[in-house]
Amino acid sequence: MNLFTGNASDEFFGGEVPAPVRELLHQAAEAAAGERAALLWTAQALSPACLAIYYALYKHHAGRREFELAERAAWRGLQEAARLGGLDKDWRAVVPAPHVCFSQDGPQRFWLFTLKALSFIHLRSERPEVARELLAKLHELDPLAQTGSEVTASLLQAADAARGAR
């Protein structure tokens, strides 16, 4: 359950989490940090259409500063959310449209949230040019910053200012 919205996490992630996958996610949450990745990637292999797994994977790897693995999980999650949500496979080609609703829980909102996560991962892995491109797309699709993209945008501005001061 999301403590802020009161919605079940399954709704946010776009659907039901299969019982075996839910068990692996619980095991991963209780496992030692070094054992989590194997459980999470096993869950992803077991149910590649389950978006909750991608979130857990990219959060886990980004938290451990394993940005290459975090990015891999996020891109896979973005592709799966695009497939499930009827969005273009190329994130650059996604545009506002009547059939696209990023404000309701489900694969389309998860796609947008994952785009924000990718911008953060790129920023943290010192690739600001890609982060900037991702943030521009986020601003186009979510001008009110309902995903919280303004935080990453502020971090990017601070990083740009620090680079400029050198």
N, C-alpha and C positions, 0 to 999 in steps of 0.2 A: 504494500500500500504506500502510495506517495503521501507523505505527511503534509505536504503543502496543498495538494489539490484534492485529496481524499479518494483519488482514483486508484484502482488496482494497477500494479506495475504491468501485469499482463496486457491490460488495455493500452497502456502507453507504448508497449513494445509491439503491439499489433496482433496479439492473439495468445491463445493458450500455450503454456509451456508444458510439453509432454512429461508425464510422471517420471520416467527414467532420467530425463534431462534435469528436471527439478531436483531430483536426488543428487545428481552430480554437482549441480550448482550449490546445494547445501553442503556437500562434502568439501567442495572447493572453499567455501566461506569459512569452514572450520579447520581446514588443512594448514600446515606450515606454508609459509610464503613460497618456498622452493618447490612445493608439490602442487600448488594451485594450477599452474599453467597446463600441466599434463591433463588434469581433470577437466579444465575448461576446453582445451582443444579436443579432448575426447567427446565432450558434449556437443561441440560444434560439428564434428564428424558424424555423430549420431543423428543430429537434427539440424542440418544447415539452414532450414527455413525459420528457425527459432531466433528472432532478433535479440532476445534477452541475452543470449550467449555472447553475441558480438560486443554488446555493451560491457559485459563482465570482462571479456578478454581485453578490450582496449583500455578499460580503466585499470585493470591489473597490471598490464605491461607498461602503461604510461606512469603509473605510480612507482614502478621499479626502474624508471628511466630507460626502459627497453623500447625506445621509440620506433625502431624498425618493426618489431613485432606488434606494437600498438597500432602502427599505421597499417600493417597488413590486415589485422583484424578489423579495423575501421573501414578500410576500402571494401573488404568482403561484405561487411554489414551494410554498407551503403549500396552495394550492388544488389544484395538480397532485398533490402527495403525498397529499392527502385522496382525490382521485379514484382514484389508483392503489392506495391502501391500504384502500379501502372505508370511509373515515371520513366523518362528516357534513361538509357543505360549510361549515357555521357552526362555527368553532372553539370557540365557547362551548358548543355542544351535544355535543361529544365527551366521552364518559364511559368509565370502565373497563368493559370487556365481554370475554366469552370470546374473541371473534374479534379482539380488539385486543391486540397484543403489542409494546410499545414497547422491549423489551429485546433484540430481535433485529434485525439489520441489515435494511433494506428501507424501503419508503415510509412505513410507520407510524413508525419510529424517526426517519427524516429529517423527518417532519412535526413530531414533538416537538422535535427539534433546531432546526428553523426557527422554531417558536414561541418558543424561548429566544432565538434571534437577533433576532426581532422585539421582544422585551422589551428587549434591549440597545439596539437601534436607537432605540426610543422613549425610553429613558432618556437616551441620548447626544444626542438631538434635543430634549431638555428637555420631554418629555411624560410626566412620572412617573406620572400617573394611569392612562394606558394601560399603561405598563410594569408597574404594580402589578397591574392586572387580568390581564395575560398571565402574570405570575409566579404569581398565585393559581391559575390553571388548570394551570400547570406543576406546582405543588406537589400539586394534586389528582391529576394523572395520573402524576407521577414523585416520590412522596414521599421517595425515597432520593436524589434529585437526581443521578441517573446521567448527566444531560446537562450537569452543571456549572452549573445554574441558581443555585446558592448564591453564585456570584461576582457575578452581576448583582443578586441580592437584597442582597448586602453593599454594592454600589455605590449601590443605591437608598436603603438606610438611611443611608449617609454623605451622600448628596445631601439627604435629608430633614432630617438633623441640621444640615447647613450652612444650609439654608433657615430652619430654626427658630432658628438662632443670629443671624440678621440682624435 
